[in-house]
Amino acid sequence: MNIKSLLLGSAAALFAVSGAQAADAIIAAEPEPLEYVRVCDAFGTGYFYIPGTETCLSVGGRIRLDYGFGDNGLTNAVTDEEGWAKRSRAYLYLRSATDTEWGPLTTYTEMQFQIDNSTYRNNAAAFDGNLGATAVARLPFATISLGGLTMGKSESMFTQWTDYAGSVINDGIVGFGPFDAQLISYTYDAGNGFSAMVSIEDDISTGLGYIPDVVAGAKYEAGAFALSVVGGYDENEDEGAIKARLDGSFGGFSAFVMGGYSTNEAGNRFANWNGDWAVWGGLSAPVTERITFNTQLSYDEQETFGAVGNLVFNVARGFDVTTEVYYADDFAVVGDADEIGGTIRFQRTF
């Protein structure tokens, strides 16, 4: 082999190596496959699949600003120097759902974060009893549901089964039931308008002992009308209460009447009205396409009387402004013979 042949061979080898290295340098790695969020329409609007799972999740919330005025406004104590009670509250809702052989397995979590300048009028026990600026975080709902069975932190079924006492802010001038509870409940739905419920629950503040409180109810819904009945037994007091409610809707109008009876005049966990009996009634009616009028009247055996009315303005989708006034006679918590006050509420729901 002469020198010329050796040089030509070496050059060819170098060219081949350089070409291979150049080719290798421009080869890009395959990108990892991306998993996009998928809409889940099996459980209603707003759900999406948690990536990598078959569980659907829905996230929502609400921002609420309340300004109370008059004798009490939002409080069962004095307001500030300007005569206004102020509260800002944020809600966060989380819902999950998964199909199982037993039906949908769902959870519901609601968190509340609040700051105000005094205690809350209707739910003082559920928040903070101190005067002055108060910041509060709450977990009113944290439940698991499967096949009619619900368990966890919730509101008492004595209150939920017959619903709140109207579409007004100050609906508890005459109390209509307890709120916070740890419970296990079962609801049977016959599919023909009839349903029944039984709940074993403990009051959050006094849920001691071996025997829980018991709540049971039945309901029938037929077209424009609904009738519901619920009873509760307070094991701490060895007493109980019962409520019955009739609802009706007529076009855009809706109305209800509800009555409650306690087995003891001093009351118990379920009968937080004054005396043996109490009654409530209310009406909701459209004024325009964007304005709704709501009213509620309430009265109990010890002559506590409440009259509340409001106008709800739907400013935009998910944004409402409510102006409400109320009159209360002999409101037991405050002790004044007569009160006149109201609330202005700004609320954004998403």
BELUR-V212797 format. One record per residue. N is the residue number from 1. SS is DSSP state (H for helix, E for strand, L for the rest). PSI is psi in whole degrees, 0 to 359 (none if undefined). D_FIRST is the distance of its C-alpha to the first C-alpha in whole Angstrom. Layout:
N|SS|PSI|D_FIRST + N|SS|PSI|D_FIRST
//
This chain:
1|L|127|0 + 2|L|173|4 + 3|H|325|7 + 4|H|315|8 + 5|H|321|6 + 6|H|318|7 + 7|H|317|10 + 8|H|321|11 + 9|H|319|11 + 10|H|319|13 + 11|H|318|15 + 12|H|320|16 + 13|H|317|16 + 14|H|319|19 + 15|H|320|21 + 16|H|317|21 + 17|H|316|23 + 18|H|319|25 + 19|H|320|26 + 20|H|318|27 + 21|H|321|29 + 22|H|320|31 + 23|H|319|32 + 24|H|326|33 + 25|H|334|35 + 26|L|4|37 + 27|L|120|38 + 28|L|145|42 + 29|L|146|44 + 30|L|132|46 + 31|L|149|50 + 32|L|139|52 + 33|L|136|55 + 34|L|141|58 + 35|L|108|62 + 36|L|154|64 + 37|L|130|68 + 38|L|141|70 + 39|E|138|74 + 40|E|111|76 + 41|L|11|79 + 42|L|339|80 + 43|L|19|83 + 44|L|180|84 + 45|L|154|82 + 46|L|356|80 + 47|E|149|78 + 48|E|155|74 + 49|E|132|72 + 50|L|123|71 + 51|L|132|67 + 52|L|3|66 + 53|L|173|69 + 54|L|21|72 + 55|L|133|75 + 56|E|143|76 + 57|E|141|77 + 58|E|134|80 + 59|E|131|80 + 60|E|181|83 + 61|E|185|86 + 62|E|141|89 + 63|E|128|90 + 64|E|130|94 + 65|E|122|96 + 66|E|138|100 + 67|E|115|102 + 68|E|146|106 + 69|E|167|109 + 70|E|206|113 + 71|L|320|115 + 72|L|325|111 + 73|L|240|109 + 74|L|357|106 + 75|L|161|107 + 76|L|28|110 + 77|L|186|110 + 78|L|150|111 + 79|L|187|109 + 80|L|185|107 + 81|L|329|110 + 82|L|357|109 + 83|L|17|110 + 84|E|138|107 + 85|E|136|105 + 86|E|141|101 + 87|E|137|98 + 88|E|131|94 + 89|E|137|93 + 90|E|137|89 + 91|E|144|88 + 92|E|124|85 + 93|E|131|85 + 94|E|125|82 + 95|E|137|83 + 96|E|153|80 + 97|E|138|80 + 98|E|137|79 + 99|E|134|80 + 100|E|174|80 + 101|L|346|82 + 102|L|3|85 + 103|E|186|85 + 104|E|132|84 + 105|E|114|83 + 106|E|157|84 + 107|E|153|84 + 108|E|127|86 + 109|E|131|86 + 110|E|126|88 + 111|E|141|88 + 112|E|139|90 + 113|E|128|90 + 114|E|146|93 + 115|E|136|95 + 116|E|178|98 + 117|L|7|101 + 118|L|185|104 + 119|L|156|104 + 120|L|138|104 + 121|L|308|107 + 122|L|342|106 + 123|L|41|104 + 124|H|321|104 + 125|H|334|104 + 126|H|345|100 + 127|L|231|99 + 128|L|131|100 + 129|L|5|104 + 130|L|146|104 + 131|L|168|105 + 132|L|181|103 + 133|L|131|99 + 134|E|127|98 + 135|E|131|94 + 136|E|139|94 + 137|E|134|91 + 138|E|157|92 + 139|E|80|90 + 140|E|333|93 + 141|E|132|91 + 142|E|89|88 + 143|E|154|89 + 144|E|135|87 + 145|E|139|88 + 146|E|122|88 + 147|L|40|90 + 148|L|348|93 + 149|E|132|92 + 150|E|137|92 + 151|E|148|92 + 152|E|202|91 + 153|E|127|93 + 154|E|192|95 + 155|E|149|98 + 156|L|140|101 + 157|H|341|101 + 158|H|326|105 + 159|H|316|104 + 160|H|321|101 + 161|L|322|103 + 162|L|3|106 + 163|L|174|103 + 164|L|169|104 + 165|L|63|108 + 166|L|171|107 + 167|L|49|104 + 168|L|160|106 + 169|L|307|104 + 170|L|70|107 + 171|L|358|108 + 172|L|28|109 + 173|L|317|112 + 174|L|114|114 + 175|L|145|111 + 176|L|9|110 + 177|L|166|108 + 178|L|168|105 + 179|L|274|101 + 180|E|133|99 + 181|E|148|99 + 182|E|127|96 + 183|E|161|97 + 184|E|118|96 + 185|E|154|97 + 186|E|131|97 + 187|E|127|98 + 188|E|124|99 + 189|E|113|98 + 190|L|345|100 + 191|L|0|99 + 192|L|20|102 + 193|L|344|103 + 194|E|137|104 + 195|E|156|102 + 196|E|155|103 + 197|E|146|102 + 198|E|140|102 + 199|E|134|101 + 200|E|121|101 + 201|E|160|100 + 202|E|139|101 + 203|E|139|102 + 204|L|319|100 + 205|L|330|102 + 206|L|23|104 + 207|L|63|102 + 208|L|166|103 + 209|L|178|105 + 210|L|342|104 + 211|L|122|105 + 212|L|168|104 + 213|E|154|105 + 214|E|134|106 + 215|E|139|105 + 216|E|148|106 + 217|E|165|106 + 218|E|154|107 + 219|E|145|106 + 220|E|127|107 + 221|E|127|105 + 222|E|101|106 + 223|L|242|106 + 224|L|357|107 + 225|E|153|109 + 226|E|138|108 + 227|E|128|110 + 228|E|145|108 + 229|E|139|110 + 230|E|145|109 + 231|E|148|110 + 232|E|143|109 + 233|E|122|110 + 234|E|107|110 + 235|L|335|110 + 236|L|321|111 + 237|L|348|114 + 238|L|39|115 + 239|E|175|115 + 240|E|185|114 + 241|E|162|114 + 242|E|146|113 + 243|E|149|112 + 244|E|144|113 + 245|E|140|111 + 246|E|127|112 + 247|E|147|109 + 248|E|147|110 + 249|E|139|108 + 250|E|96|109 + 251|L|236|107 + 252|L|354|106 + 253|E|147|108 + 254|E|148|108 + 255|E|158|111 + 256|E|157|111 + 257|E|137|114 + 258|E|142|113 + 259|E|147|116 + 260|E|147|115 + 261|E|136|118 + 262|E|146|117 + 263|L|349|119 + 264|L|138|120 + 265|L|329|121 + 266|L|348|120 + 267|L|174|116 + 268|L|190|113 + 269|L|323|109 + 270|L|326|110 + 271|L|79|113 + 272|L|25|112 + 273|L|181|115 + 274|L|120|118 + 275|L|192|121 + 276|L|326|121 + 277|E|162|120 + 278|E|154|118 + 279|E|150|117 + 280|E|150|114 + 281|E|152|114 + 282|E|164|112 + 283|E|140|111 + 284|E|134|108 + 285|E|141|108 + 286|E|137|106 + 287|L|312|107 + 288|L|186|105 + 289|L|336|101 + 290|L|0|100 + 291|E|132|103 + 292|E|138|104 + 293|E|133|108 + 294|E|142|108 + 295|E|156|111 + 296|E|138|112 + 297|E|142|116 + 298|E|152|116 + 299|E|143|119 + 300|E|178|120 + 301|L|329|123 + 302|L|21|123 + 303|L|27|124 + 304|L|126|120 + 305|E|137|120 + 306|E|140|116 + 307|E|123|116 + 308|E|141|112 + 309|E|146|111 + 310|E|165|108 + 311|E|126|106 + 312|E|118|102 + 313|E|117|100 + 314|E|94|97 + 315|E|316|95 + 316|E|169|92 + 317|L|122|90 + 318|L|2|90 + 319|E|116|92 + 320|E|147|96 + 321|E|125|99 + 322|E|130|102 + 323|E|125|105 + 324|E|143|108 + 325|E|154|111 + 326|E|157|113 + 327|E|132|117 + 328|E|133|117 + 329|E|122|121 + 330|L|50|121 + 331|L|114|117 + 332|L|323|118 + 333|L|319|115 + 334|L|321|116 + 335|L|355|119 + 336|L|148|120 + 337|L|319|123 + 338|E|143|121 + 339|E|144|118 + 340|E|130|116 + 341|E|191|113 + 342|E|182|109 + 343|E|141|106 + 344|E|124|103 + 345|E|132|100 + 346|E|126|96 + 347|E|126|94 + 348|E|121|90 + 349|E|135|89 + 350|L|none|85
//
